[in-house]
Amino acid sequence: MGRIVVVAYKAKPGKLIELKSLMKTHADTLRNEELVTERASIIMQSTDETIIEIFEWKSKQAIEEAHINPVVQEMWGKYFEICEFIPAGEVTEFSEMFSEFTPFN
């Protein structure tokens, strides 16, 4: 059974453009490794420029496999260089009843 996740990426100072560029390849990389479903991801930006992504892993096992997949590990290494992963609940918009974001794609 698939697992839908919400991830929040906060760019390090001066790294927002790099993060936006990397986001454009994230889902395709995971899809090429057969770890996520064909469901299109949703990517959006908060007012403080945090990038939020919603996507679907194929299963809990696929999530575990990602942690030992060399292609995914290389990609995640790039993410760690340019951003921090923050709890989605820390994004201000999620405290509103109807959270609004700027579309990314």
Biopython code that builds the backbone (N, CA, C, O; Angstrom):
import numpy as np
from Bio.PDB.StructureBuilder import StructureBuilder

atoms = [
    (1, "MET", "N", (0.834, -1.174, 0.000)),
    (1, "MET", "CA", (0.000, 0.000, 0.000)),
    (1, "MET", "C", (0.883, 1.243, 0.000)),
    (1, "MET", "O", (1.889, 1.289, 0.709)),
    (2, "GLY", "N", (0.515, 2.257, -0.793)),
    (2, "GLY", "CA", (1.281, 3.487, -0.888)),
    (2, "GLY", "C", (1.285, 4.267, 0.415)),
    (2, "GLY", "O", (0.435, 4.065, 1.282)),
    (3, "ARG", "N", (2.256, 5.160, 0.536)),
    (3, "ARG", "CA", (2.393, 6.015, 1.715)),
    (3, "ARG", "C", (2.574, 7.448, 1.228)),
    (3, "ARG", "O", (3.604, 7.776, 0.639)),
    (4, "ILE", "N", (1.589, 8.300, 1.466)),
    (4, "ILE", "CA", (1.689, 9.695, 1.066)),
    (4, "ILE", "C", (2.405, 10.464, 2.174)),
    (4, "ILE", "O", (2.079, 10.333, 3.354)),
    (5, "VAL", "N", (3.385, 11.266, 1.767)),
    (5, "VAL", "CA", (4.174, 12.032, 2.726)),
    (5, "VAL", "C", (4.160, 13.514, 2.363)),
    (5, "VAL", "O", (3.982, 13.895, 1.206)),
    (6, "VAL", "N", (4.354, 14.332, 3.394)),
    (6, "VAL", "CA", (4.511, 15.768, 3.238)),
    (6, "VAL", "C", (5.899, 16.103, 3.762)),
    (6, "VAL", "O", (6.236, 15.782, 4.901)),
    (7, "VAL", "N", (6.699, 16.747, 2.928)),
    (7, "VAL", "CA", (8.070, 17.092, 3.309)),
    (7, "VAL", "C", (8.257, 18.588, 3.142)),
    (7, "VAL", "O", (7.815, 19.167, 2.150)),
    (8, "ALA", "N", (8.916, 19.220, 4.115)),
    (8, "ALA", "CA", (9.206, 20.654, 4.045)),
    (8, "ALA", "C", (10.721, 20.851, 3.978)),
    (8, "ALA", "O", (11.469, 20.343, 4.813)),
    (9, "TYR", "N", (11.148, 21.596, 2.969)),
    (9, "TYR", "CA", (12.569, 21.860, 2.721)),
    (9, "TYR", "C", (12.828, 23.355, 2.908)),
    (9, "TYR", "O", (12.223, 24.176, 2.219)),
    (10, "LYS", "N", (13.702, 23.708, 3.815)),
    (10, "LYS", "CA", (14.060, 25.108, 4.066)),
    (10, "LYS", "C", (15.470, 25.338, 3.526)),
    (10, "LYS", "O", (16.439, 24.788, 4.048)),
    (11, "ALA", "N", (15.576, 26.156, 2.475)),
    (11, "ALA", "CA", (16.872, 26.403, 1.848)),
    (11, "ALA", "C", (17.824, 27.094, 2.819)),
    (11, "ALA", "O", (17.418, 27.964, 3.589)),
    (12, "LYS", "N", (19.090, 26.699, 2.773)),
    (12, "LYS", "CA", (20.113, 27.410, 3.524)),
    (12, "LYS", "C", (20.326, 28.769, 2.854)),
    (12, "LYS", "O", (19.986, 28.935, 1.683)),
    (13, "PRO", "N", (20.879, 29.735, 3.576)),
    (13, "PRO", "CA", (21.056, 31.077, 3.005)),
    (13, "PRO", "C", (21.751, 31.026, 1.638)),
    (13, "PRO", "O", (22.796, 30.395, 1.478)),
    (14, "GLY", "N", (21.150, 31.699, 0.668)),
    (14, "GLY", "CA", (21.714, 31.784, -0.668)),
    (14, "GLY", "C", (21.539, 30.544, -1.528)),
    (14, "GLY", "O", (22.098, 30.478, -2.623)),
    (15, "LYS", "N", (20.775, 29.555, -1.060)),
    (15, "LYS", "CA", (20.656, 28.271, -1.769)),
    (15, "LYS", "C", (19.258, 28.002, -2.334)),
    (15, "LYS", "O", (18.991, 26.890, -2.791)),
    (16, "LEU", "N", (18.367, 28.989, -2.314)),
    (16, "LEU", "CA", (16.997, 28.760, -2.768)),
    (16, "LEU", "C", (16.943, 28.377, -4.247)),
    (16, "LEU", "O", (16.196, 27.472, -4.619)),
    (17, "ILE", "N", (17.703, 29.033, -5.074)),
    (17, "ILE", "CA", (17.688, 28.716, -6.507)),
    (17, "ILE", "C", (18.163, 27.286, -6.739)),
    (17, "ILE", "O", (17.586, 26.572, -7.559)),
    (18, "GLU", "N", (19.202, 26.859, -6.032)),
    (18, "GLU", "CA", (19.692, 25.484, -6.154)),
    (18, "GLU", "C", (18.632, 24.488, -5.684)),
    (18, "GLU", "O", (18.445, 23.438, -6.299)),
    (19, "LEU", "N", (17.944, 24.820, -4.597)),
    (19, "LEU", "CA", (16.900, 23.929, -4.091)),
    (19, "LEU", "C", (15.772, 23.803, -5.111)),
    (19, "LEU", "O", (15.291, 22.700, -5.371)),
    (20, "LYS", "N", (15.351, 24.920, -5.685)),
    (20, "LYS", "CA", (14.282, 24.879, -6.686)),
    (20, "LYS", "C", (14.693, 24.020, -7.882)),
    (20, "LYS", "O", (13.876, 23.281, -8.432)),
    (21, "SER", "N", (15.933, 24.119, -8.271)),
    (21, "SER", "CA", (16.426, 23.314, -9.392)),
    (21, "SER", "C", (16.412, 21.831, -9.052)),
    (21, "SER", "O", (15.984, 21.008, -9.862)),
    (22, "LEU", "N", (16.874, 21.491, -7.867)),
    (22, "LEU", "CA", (16.895, 20.091, -7.435)),
    (22, "LEU", "C", (15.481, 19.531, -7.306)),
    (22, "LEU", "O", (15.248, 18.360, -7.604)),
    (23, "MET", "N", (14.544, 20.355, -6.868)),
    (23, "MET", "CA", (13.161, 19.900, -6.719)),
    (23, "MET", "C", (12.573, 19.437, -8.046)),
    (23, "MET", "O", (11.716, 18.554, -8.068)),
    (24, "LYS", "N", (13.017, 20.013, -9.132)),
    (24, "LYS", "CA", (12.491, 19.665, -10.448)),
    (24, "LYS", "C", (12.838, 18.237, -10.858)),
    (24, "LYS", "O", (12.203, 17.688, -11.758)),
    (25, "THR", "N", (13.836, 17.625, -10.213)),
    (25, "THR", "CA", (14.254, 16.272, -10.578)),
    (25, "THR", "C", (13.931, 15.236, -9.502)),
    (25, "THR", "O", (14.100, 14.038, -9.730)),
    (26, "HIS", "N", (13.476, 15.676, -8.353)),
    (26, "HIS", "CA", (13.288, 14.783, -7.209)),
    (26, "HIS", "C", (12.362, 13.611, -7.511)),
    (26, "HIS", "O", (12.749, 12.452, -7.361)),
    (27, "ALA", "N", (11.139, 13.917, -7.937)),
    (27, "ALA", "CA", (10.151, 12.848, -8.173)),
    (27, "ALA", "C", (10.609, 11.909, -9.287)),
    (27, "ALA", "O", (10.442, 10.694, -9.181)),
    (28, "ASP", "N", (11.184, 12.464, -10.348)),
    (28, "ASP", "CA", (11.646, 11.615, -11.451)),
    (28, "ASP", "C", (12.761, 10.673, -11.001)),
    (28, "ASP", "O", (12.806, 9.515, -11.416)),
    (29, "THR", "N", (13.649, 11.166, -10.162)),
    (29, "THR", "CA", (14.727, 10.308, -9.654)),
    (29, "THR", "C", (14.143, 9.146, -8.855)),
    (29, "THR", "O", (14.529, 7.995, -9.058)),
    (30, "LEU", "N", (13.222, 9.443, -7.955)),
    (30, "LEU", "CA", (12.599, 8.386, -7.154)),
    (30, "LEU", "C", (11.787, 7.436, -8.037)),
    (30, "LEU", "O", (11.768, 6.228, -7.805)),
    (31, "ARG", "N", (11.128, 7.983, -9.034)),
    (31, "ARG", "CA", (10.329, 7.154, -9.951)),
    (31, "ARG", "C", (11.238, 6.242, -10.774)),
    (31, "ARG", "O", (10.917, 5.072, -10.976)),
    (32, "ASN", "N", (12.360, 6.762, -11.246)),
    (32, "ASN", "CA", (13.308, 5.949, -12.013)),
    (32, "ASN", "C", (13.858, 4.793, -11.188)),
    (32, "ASN", "O", (14.215, 3.748, -11.733)),
    (33, "GLU", "N", (13.926, 4.980, -9.884)),
    (33, "GLU", "CA", (14.392, 3.929, -8.980)),
    (33, "GLU", "C", (13.243, 3.028, -8.537)),
    (33, "GLU", "O", (13.440, 2.131, -7.718)),
    (34, "GLU", "N", (12.047, 3.260, -9.074)),
    (34, "GLU", "CA", (10.843, 2.476, -8.798)),
    (34, "GLU", "C", (10.456, 2.480, -7.318)),
    (34, "GLU", "O", (10.054, 1.459, -6.761)),
    (35, "LEU", "N", (10.589, 3.663, -6.692)),
    (35, "LEU", "CA", (10.288, 3.797, -5.273)),
    (35, "LEU", "C", (9.004, 4.561, -4.998)),
    (35, "LEU", "O", (8.443, 4.457, -3.907)),
    (36, "VAL", "N", (8.530, 5.332, -5.980)),
    (36, "VAL", "CA", (7.305, 6.101, -5.803)),
    (36, "VAL", "C", (6.298, 5.710, -6.871)),
    (36, "VAL", "O", (6.641, 5.121, -7.896)),
    (37, "THR", "N", (5.048, 6.054, -6.603)),
    (37, "THR", "CA", (3.984, 5.735, -7.548)),
    (37, "THR", "C", (3.979, 6.742, -8.698)),
    (37, "THR", "O", (4.766, 7.688, -8.722)),
    (38, "GLU", "N", (3.088, 6.518, -9.632)),
    (38, "GLU", "CA", (2.941, 7.432, -10.767)),
    (38, "GLU", "C", (2.134, 8.679, -10.398)),
    (38, "GLU", "O", (2.015, 9.599, -11.207)),
    (39, "ARG", "N", (1.588, 8.715, -9.200)),
    (39, "ARG", "CA", (0.828, 9.891, -8.760)),
    (39, "ARG", "C", (1.731, 11.119, -8.836)),
    (39, "ARG", "O", (2.851, 11.095, -8.327)),
    (40, "ALA", "N", (1.262, 12.175, -9.457)),
    (40, "ALA", "CA", (2.054, 13.405, -9.581)),
    (40, "ALA", "C", (2.273, 14.023, -8.203)),
    (40, "ALA", "O", (1.359, 14.076, -7.380)),
    (41, "SER", "N", (3.483, 14.483, -7.968)),
    (41, "SER", "CA", (3.746, 15.166, -6.707)),
    (41, "SER", "C", (3.208, 16.585, -6.795)),
    (41, "SER", "O", (3.046, 17.141, -7.881)),
    (42, "ILE", "N", (2.939, 17.150, -5.644)),
    (42, "ILE", "CA", (2.521, 18.546, -5.548)),
    (42, "ILE", "C", (3.646, 19.277, -4.831)),
    (42, "ILE", "O", (4.071, 18.880, -3.746)),
    (43, "ILE", "N", (4.115, 20.337, -5.444)),
    (43, "ILE", "CA", (5.188, 21.130, -4.844)),
    (43, "ILE", "C", (4.692, 22.566, -4.738)),
    (43, "ILE", "O", (4.123, 23.111, -5.684)),
    (44, "MET", "N", (4.915, 23.170, -3.575)),
    (44, "MET", "CA", (4.440, 24.525, -3.333)),
    (44, "MET", "C", (5.422, 25.264, -2.444)),
    (44, "MET", "O", (6.321, 24.665, -1.854)),
    (45, "GLN", "N", (5.236, 26.579, -2.356)),
    (45, "GLN", "CA", (6.152, 27.401, -1.581)),
    (45, "GLN", "C", (5.380, 28.237, -0.576)),
    (45, "GLN", "O", (4.334, 28.800, -0.895)),
    (46, "SER", "N", (5.904, 28.313, 0.647)),
    (46, "SER", "CA", (5.272, 29.120, 1.690)),
    (46, "SER", "C", (5.781, 30.561, 1.598)),
    (46, "SER", "O", (6.692, 30.863, 0.827)),
    (47, "THR", "N", (5.182, 31.435, 2.391)),
    (47, "THR", "CA", (5.589, 32.844, 2.361)),
    (47, "THR", "C", (7.026, 33.044, 2.830)),
    (47, "THR", "O", (7.662, 34.024, 2.444)),
    (48, "ASP", "N", (7.552, 32.137, 3.655)),
    (48, "ASP", "CA", (8.949, 32.261, 4.096)),
    (48, "ASP", "C", (9.911, 31.489, 3.179)),
    (48, "ASP", "O", (11.074, 31.274, 3.521)),
    (49, "GLU", "N", (9.404, 31.077, 2.013)),
    (49, "GLU", "CA", (10.163, 30.400, 0.955)),
    (49, "GLU", "C", (10.479, 28.939, 1.238)),
    (49, "GLU", "O", (11.276, 28.334, 0.521)),
    (50, "THR", "N", (9.871, 28.362, 2.266)),
    (50, "THR", "CA", (9.996, 26.932, 2.478)),
    (50, "THR", "C", (9.284, 26.230, 1.324)),
    (50, "THR", "O", (8.187, 26.623, 0.928)),
    (51, "ILE", "N", (9.917, 25.191, 0.791)),
    (51, "ILE", "CA", (9.321, 24.399, -0.276)),
    (51, "ILE", "C", (8.668, 23.179, 0.362)),
    (51, "ILE", "O", (9.300, 22.463, 1.139)),
    (52, "ILE", "N", (7.410, 22.948, 0.034)),
    (52, "ILE", "CA", (6.675, 21.795, 0.562)),
    (52, "ILE", "C", (6.355, 20.873, -0.599)),
    (52, "ILE", "O", (5.918, 21.314, -1.662)),
    (53, "GLU", "N", (6.580, 19.579, -0.378)),
    (53, "GLU", "CA", (6.282, 18.584, -1.408)),
    (53, "GLU", "C", (5.400, 17.501, -0.814)),
    (53, "GLU", "O", (5.611, 17.049, 0.311)),
    (54, "ILE", "N", (4.412, 17.095, -1.590)),
    (54, "ILE", "CA", (3.545, 15.980, -1.221)),
    (54, "ILE", "C", (3.693, 14.939, -2.322)),
    (54, "ILE", "O", (3.462, 15.229, -3.496)),
    (55, "PHE", "N", (4.078, 13.727, -1.937)),
    (55, "PHE", "CA", (4.240, 12.660, -2.933)),
    (55, "PHE", "C", (3.942, 11.314, -2.305)),
    (55, "PHE", "O", (3.759, 11.210, -1.092)),
    (56, "GLU", "N", (3.895, 10.273, -3.146)),
    (56, "GLU", "CA", (3.507, 8.951, -2.663)),
    (56, "GLU", "C", (4.601, 7.917, -2.909)),
    (56, "GLU", "O", (4.948, 7.621, -4.052)),
    (57, "TRP", "N", (5.136, 7.374, -1.820)),
    (57, "TRP", "CA", (6.024, 6.223, -1.902)),
    (57, "TRP", "C", (5.168, 5.012, -2.279)),
    (57, "TRP", "O", (3.973, 4.979, -1.985)),
    (58, "LYS", "N", (5.776, 4.022, -2.927)),
    (58, "LYS", "CA", (5.034, 2.804, -3.267)),
    (58, "LYS", "C", (4.606, 2.033, -2.029)),
    (58, "LYS", "O", (3.539, 1.420, -2.015)),
    (59, "SER", "N", (5.438, 2.062, -0.984)),
    (59, "SER", "CA", (5.157, 1.284, 0.227)),
    (59, "SER", "C", (6.139, 1.696, 1.322)),
    (59, "SER", "O", (7.076, 2.458, 1.083)),
    (60, "LYS", "N", (5.906, 1.178, 2.524)),
    (60, "LYS", "CA", (6.882, 1.384, 3.603)),
    (60, "LYS", "C", (8.224, 0.750, 3.220)),
    (60, "LYS", "O", (9.284, 1.288, 3.537)),
    (61, "GLN", "N", (8.167, -0.385, 2.542)),
    (61, "GLN", "CA", (9.390, -1.058, 2.110)),
    (61, "GLN", "C", (10.172, -0.169, 1.142)),
    (61, "GLN", "O", (11.401, -0.132, 1.200)),
    (62, "ALA", "N", (9.483, 0.540, 0.260)),
    (62, "ALA", "CA", (10.159, 1.433, -0.689)),
    (62, "ALA", "C", (10.896, 2.541, 0.057)),
    (62, "ALA", "O", (11.992, 2.938, -0.338)),
    (63, "ILE", "N", (10.299, 3.032, 1.126)),
    (63, "ILE", "CA", (10.966, 4.059, 1.943)),
    (63, "ILE", "C", (12.256, 3.484, 2.521)),
    (63, "ILE", "O", (13.302, 4.132, 2.480)),
    (64, "GLU", "N", (12.180, 2.279, 3.054)),
    (64, "GLU", "CA", (13.365, 1.626, 3.613)),
    (64, "GLU", "C", (14.423, 1.387, 2.537)),
    (64, "GLU", "O", (15.614, 1.574, 2.787)),
    (65, "GLU", "N", (13.996, 0.975, 1.346)),
    (65, "GLU", "CA", (14.922, 0.734, 0.244)),
    (65, "GLU", "C", (15.637, 2.015, -0.171)),
    (65, "GLU", "O", (16.804, 1.983, -0.561)),
    (66, "ALA", "N", (14.932, 3.141, -0.086)),
    (66, "ALA", "CA", (15.547, 4.423, -0.456)),
    (66, "ALA", "C", (16.764, 4.722, 0.408)),
    (66, "ALA", "O", (17.712, 5.363, -0.046)),
    (67, "HIS", "N", (16.738, 4.258, 1.652)),
    (67, "HIS", "CA", (17.838, 4.538, 2.574)),
    (67, "HIS", "C", (19.106, 3.743, 2.273)),
    (67, "HIS", "O", (20.158, 4.009, 2.855)),
    (68, "ILE", "N", (19.014, 2.776, 1.374)),
    (68, "ILE", "CA", (20.215, 2.028, 0.981)),
    (68, "ILE", "C", (20.471, 2.110, -0.524)),
    (68, "ILE", "O", (21.396, 1.479, -1.036)),
    (69, "ASN", "N", (19.657, 2.882, -1.224)),
    (69, "ASN", "CA", (19.793, 3.023, -2.669)),
    (69, "ASN", "C", (20.865, 4.078, -2.961)),
    (69, "ASN", "O", (20.723, 5.218, -2.519)),
    (70, "PRO", "N", (21.937, 3.732, -3.693)),
    (70, "PRO", "CA", (23.027, 4.687, -3.921)),
    (70, "PRO", "C", (22.609, 5.930, -4.713)),
    (70, "PRO", "O", (23.129, 7.018, -4.467)),
    (71, "VAL", "N", (21.692, 5.783, -5.646)),
    (71, "VAL", "CA", (21.232, 6.947, -6.426)),
    (71, "VAL", "C", (20.489, 7.918, -5.514)),
    (71, "VAL", "O", (20.709, 9.128, -5.571)),
    (72, "VAL", "N", (19.616, 7.382, -4.680)),
    (72, "VAL", "CA", (18.842, 8.212, -3.762)),
    (72, "VAL", "C", (19.776, 8.837, -2.720)),
    (72, "VAL", "O", (19.632, 10.012, -2.381)),
    (73, "GLN", "N", (20.716, 8.064, -2.221)),
    (73, "GLN", "CA", (21.660, 8.595, -1.234)),
    (73, "GLN", "C", (22.465, 9.762, -1.805)),
    (73, "GLN", "O", (22.711, 10.746, -1.107)),
    (74, "GLU", "N", (22.870, 9.656, -3.056)),
    (74, "GLU", "CA", (23.606, 10.744, -3.696)),
    (74, "GLU", "C", (22.723, 11.992, -3.802)),
    (74, "GLU", "O", (23.162, 13.104, -3.511)),
    (75, "MET", "N", (21.472, 11.786, -4.223)),
    (75, "MET", "CA", (20.542, 12.912, -4.345)),
    (75, "MET", "C", (20.294, 13.546, -2.975)),
    (75, "MET", "O", (20.339, 14.770, -2.845)),
    (76, "TRP", "N", (20.035, 12.731, -1.961)),
    (76, "TRP", "CA", (19.786, 13.273, -0.631)),
    (76, "TRP", "C", (20.997, 14.027, -0.106)),
    (76, "TRP", "O", (20.847, 15.004, 0.629)),
    (77, "GLY", "N", (22.200, 13.584, -0.475)),
    (77, "GLY", "CA", (23.407, 14.307, -0.082)),
    (77, "GLY", "C", (23.387, 15.733, -0.606)),
    (77, "GLY", "O", (23.804, 16.659, 0.089)),
    (78, "LYS", "N", (22.901, 15.914, -1.837)),
    (78, "LYS", "CA", (22.780, 17.255, -2.417)),
    (78, "LYS", "C", (21.771, 18.080, -1.629)),
    (78, "LYS", "O", (21.985, 19.268, -1.385)),
    (79, "TYR", "N", (20.674, 17.449, -1.236)),
    (79, "TYR", "CA", (19.676, 18.163, -0.428)),
    (79, "TYR", "C", (20.295, 18.634, 0.889)),
    (79, "TYR", "O", (20.107, 19.785, 1.281)),
    (80, "PHE", "N", (21.026, 17.761, 1.571)),
    (80, "PHE", "CA", (21.617, 18.129, 2.861)),
    (80, "PHE", "C", (22.606, 19.279, 2.726)),
    (80, "PHE", "O", (22.805, 20.031, 3.680)),
    (81, "GLU", "N", (23.231, 19.430, 1.553)),
    (81, "GLU", "CA", (24.168, 20.531, 1.327)),
    (81, "GLU", "C", (23.446, 21.871, 1.201)),
    (81, "GLU", "O", (24.003, 22.906, 1.569)),
    (82, "ILE", "N", (22.217, 21.868, 0.685)),
    (82, "ILE", "CA", (21.567, 23.136, 0.354)),
    (82, "ILE", "C", (20.314, 23.467, 1.174)),
    (82, "ILE", "O", (19.786, 24.575, 1.081)),
    (83, "CYS", "N", (19.843, 22.508, 1.975)),
    (83, "CYS", "CA", (18.623, 22.794, 2.745)),
    (83, "CYS", "C", (18.575, 21.990, 4.026)),
    (83, "CYS", "O", (19.369, 21.080, 4.261)),
    (84, "GLU", "N", (17.602, 22.371, 4.846)),
    (84, "GLU", "CA", (17.266, 21.611, 6.047)),
    (84, "GLU", "C", (15.875, 21.029, 5.835)),
    (84, "GLU", "O", (15.029, 21.652, 5.193)),
    (85, "PHE", "N", (15.640, 19.851, 6.364)),
    (85, "PHE", "CA", (14.310, 19.260, 6.371)),
    (85, "PHE", "C", (13.673, 19.689, 7.692)),
    (85, "PHE", "O", (14.226, 19.441, 8.764)),
    (86, "ILE", "N", (12.517, 20.329, 7.610)),
    (86, "ILE", "CA", (11.869, 20.784, 8.836)),
    (86, "ILE", "C", (10.502, 20.111, 8.962)),
    (86, "ILE", "O", (9.909, 19.735, 7.951)),
    (87, "PRO", "N", (9.992, 19.953, 10.184)),
    (87, "PRO", "CA", (8.654, 19.382, 10.334)),
    (87, "PRO", "C", (7.630, 20.271, 9.635)),
    (87, "PRO", "O", (7.662, 21.492, 9.790)),
    (88, "ALA", "N", (6.737, 19.676, 8.879)),
    (88, "ALA", "CA", (5.731, 20.451, 8.152)),
    (88, "ALA", "C", (4.916, 21.326, 9.103)),
    (88, "ALA", "O", (4.480, 22.412, 8.722)),
    (89, "GLY", "N", (4.710, 20.871, 10.318)),
    (89, "GLY", "CA", (3.945, 21.647, 11.290)),
    (89, "GLY", "C", (4.585, 22.975, 11.662)),
    (89, "GLY", "O", (3.924, 23.847, 12.225)),
    (90, "GLU", "N", (5.874, 23.134, 11.351)),
    (90, "GLU", "CA", (6.549, 24.405, 11.630)),
    (90, "GLU", "C", (6.301, 25.447, 10.540)),
    (90, "GLU", "O", (6.638, 26.617, 10.719)),
    (91, "VAL", "N", (5.723, 25.042, 9.428)),
    (91, "VAL", "CA", (5.409, 25.981, 8.350)),
    (91, "VAL", "C", (4.151, 26.745, 8.761)),
    (91, "VAL", "O", (3.102, 26.146, 9.001)),
    (92, "THR", "N", (4.262, 28.054, 8.839)),
    (92, "THR", "CA", (3.189, 28.903, 9.369)),
    (92, "THR", "C", (1.835, 28.620, 8.745)),
    (92, "THR", "O", (0.830, 28.568, 9.454)),
    (93, "GLU", "N", (1.789, 28.439, 7.447)),
    (93, "GLU", "CA", (0.512, 28.244, 6.762)),
    (93, "GLU", "C", (-0.268, 27.042, 7.264)),
    (93, "GLU", "O", (-1.498, 27.042, 7.206)),
    (94, "PHE", "N", (0.416, 26.018, 7.754)),
    (94, "PHE", "CA", (-0.277, 24.825, 8.229)),
    (94, "PHE", "C", (-1.059, 25.070, 9.527)),
    (94, "PHE", "O", (-1.836, 24.212, 9.947)),
    (95, "SER", "N", (-0.861, 26.232, 10.165)),
    (95, "SER", "CA", (-1.637, 26.539, 11.372)),
    (95, "SER", "C", (-3.006, 27.117, 11.024)),
    (95, "SER", "O", (-3.848, 27.286, 11.906)),
    (96, "GLU", "N", (-3.233, 27.419, 9.761)),
    (96, "GLU", "CA", (-4.514, 27.965, 9.306)),
    (96, "GLU", "C", (-5.479, 26.834, 8.949)),
    (96, "GLU", "O", (-5.051, 25.746, 8.565)),
    (97, "MET", "N", (-6.769, 27.094, 9.077)),
    (97, "MET", "CA", (-7.757, 26.082, 8.720)),
    (97, "MET", "C", (-7.662, 25.734, 7.236)),
    (97, "MET", "O", (-7.773, 24.568, 6.857)),
    (98, "PHE", "N", (-7.457, 26.748, 6.405)),
    (98, "PHE", "CA", (-7.275, 26.537, 4.972)),
    (98, "PHE", "C", (-5.897, 27.070, 4.616)),
    (98, "PHE", "O", (-5.717, 28.274, 4.432)),
    (99, "SER", "N", (-4.945, 26.187, 4.522)),
    (99, "SER", "CA", (-3.557, 26.573, 4.261)),
    (99, "SER", "C", (-3.384, 26.891, 2.784)),
    (99, "SER", "O", (-3.697, 26.070, 1.922)),
    (100, "GLU", "N", (-2.884, 28.084, 2.501)),
    (100, "GLU", "CA", (-2.675, 28.501, 1.124)),
    (100, "GLU", "C", (-1.188, 28.648, 0.839)),
    (100, "GLU", "O", (-0.426, 29.151, 1.664)),
    (101, "PHE", "N", (-0.788, 28.192, -0.359)),
    (101, "PHE", "CA", (0.607, 28.252, -0.765)),
    (101, "PHE", "C", (0.694, 28.728, -2.211)),
    (101, "PHE", "O", (-0.291, 28.706, -2.949)),
    (102, "THR", "N", (1.874, 29.150, -2.592)),
    (102, "THR", "CA", (2.145, 29.509, -3.981)),
    (102, "THR", "C", (2.537, 28.235, -4.734)),
    (102, "THR", "O", (3.420, 27.508, -4.279)),
    (103, "PRO", "N", (1.903, 27.948, -5.871)),
    (103, "PRO", "CA", (2.299, 26.755, -6.648)),
    (103, "PRO", "C", (3.758, 26.850, -7.088)),
    (103, "PRO", "O", (4.239, 27.917, -7.470)),
    (104, "PHE", "N", (4.432, 25.744, -7.029)),
    (104, "PHE", "CA", (5.836, 25.675, -7.462)),
    (104, "PHE", "C", (5.924, 25.290, -8.932)),
    (104, "PHE", "O", (6.710, 25.861, -9.689)),
    (105, "ASN", "N", (5.100, 24.305, -9.334)),
    (105, "ASN", "CA", (5.193, 23.805, -10.704)),
    (105, "ASN", "C", (3.885, 23.958, -11.435)),
    (105, "ASN", "O", (3.784, 23.587, -12.605)),
]
sb = StructureBuilder()
sb.init_structure("model")
sb.init_model(0)
sb.init_chain("A")
sb.init_seg("    ")
for serial, (resi, resn, name, xyz) in enumerate(atoms, 1):
    if name == "N":
        sb.init_residue(resn, " ", resi, " ")
    sb.init_atom(name, np.array(xyz, "f"), 0.0, 1.0, " ", f" {name:<3s}", serial, name[0])
structure = sb.get_structure()
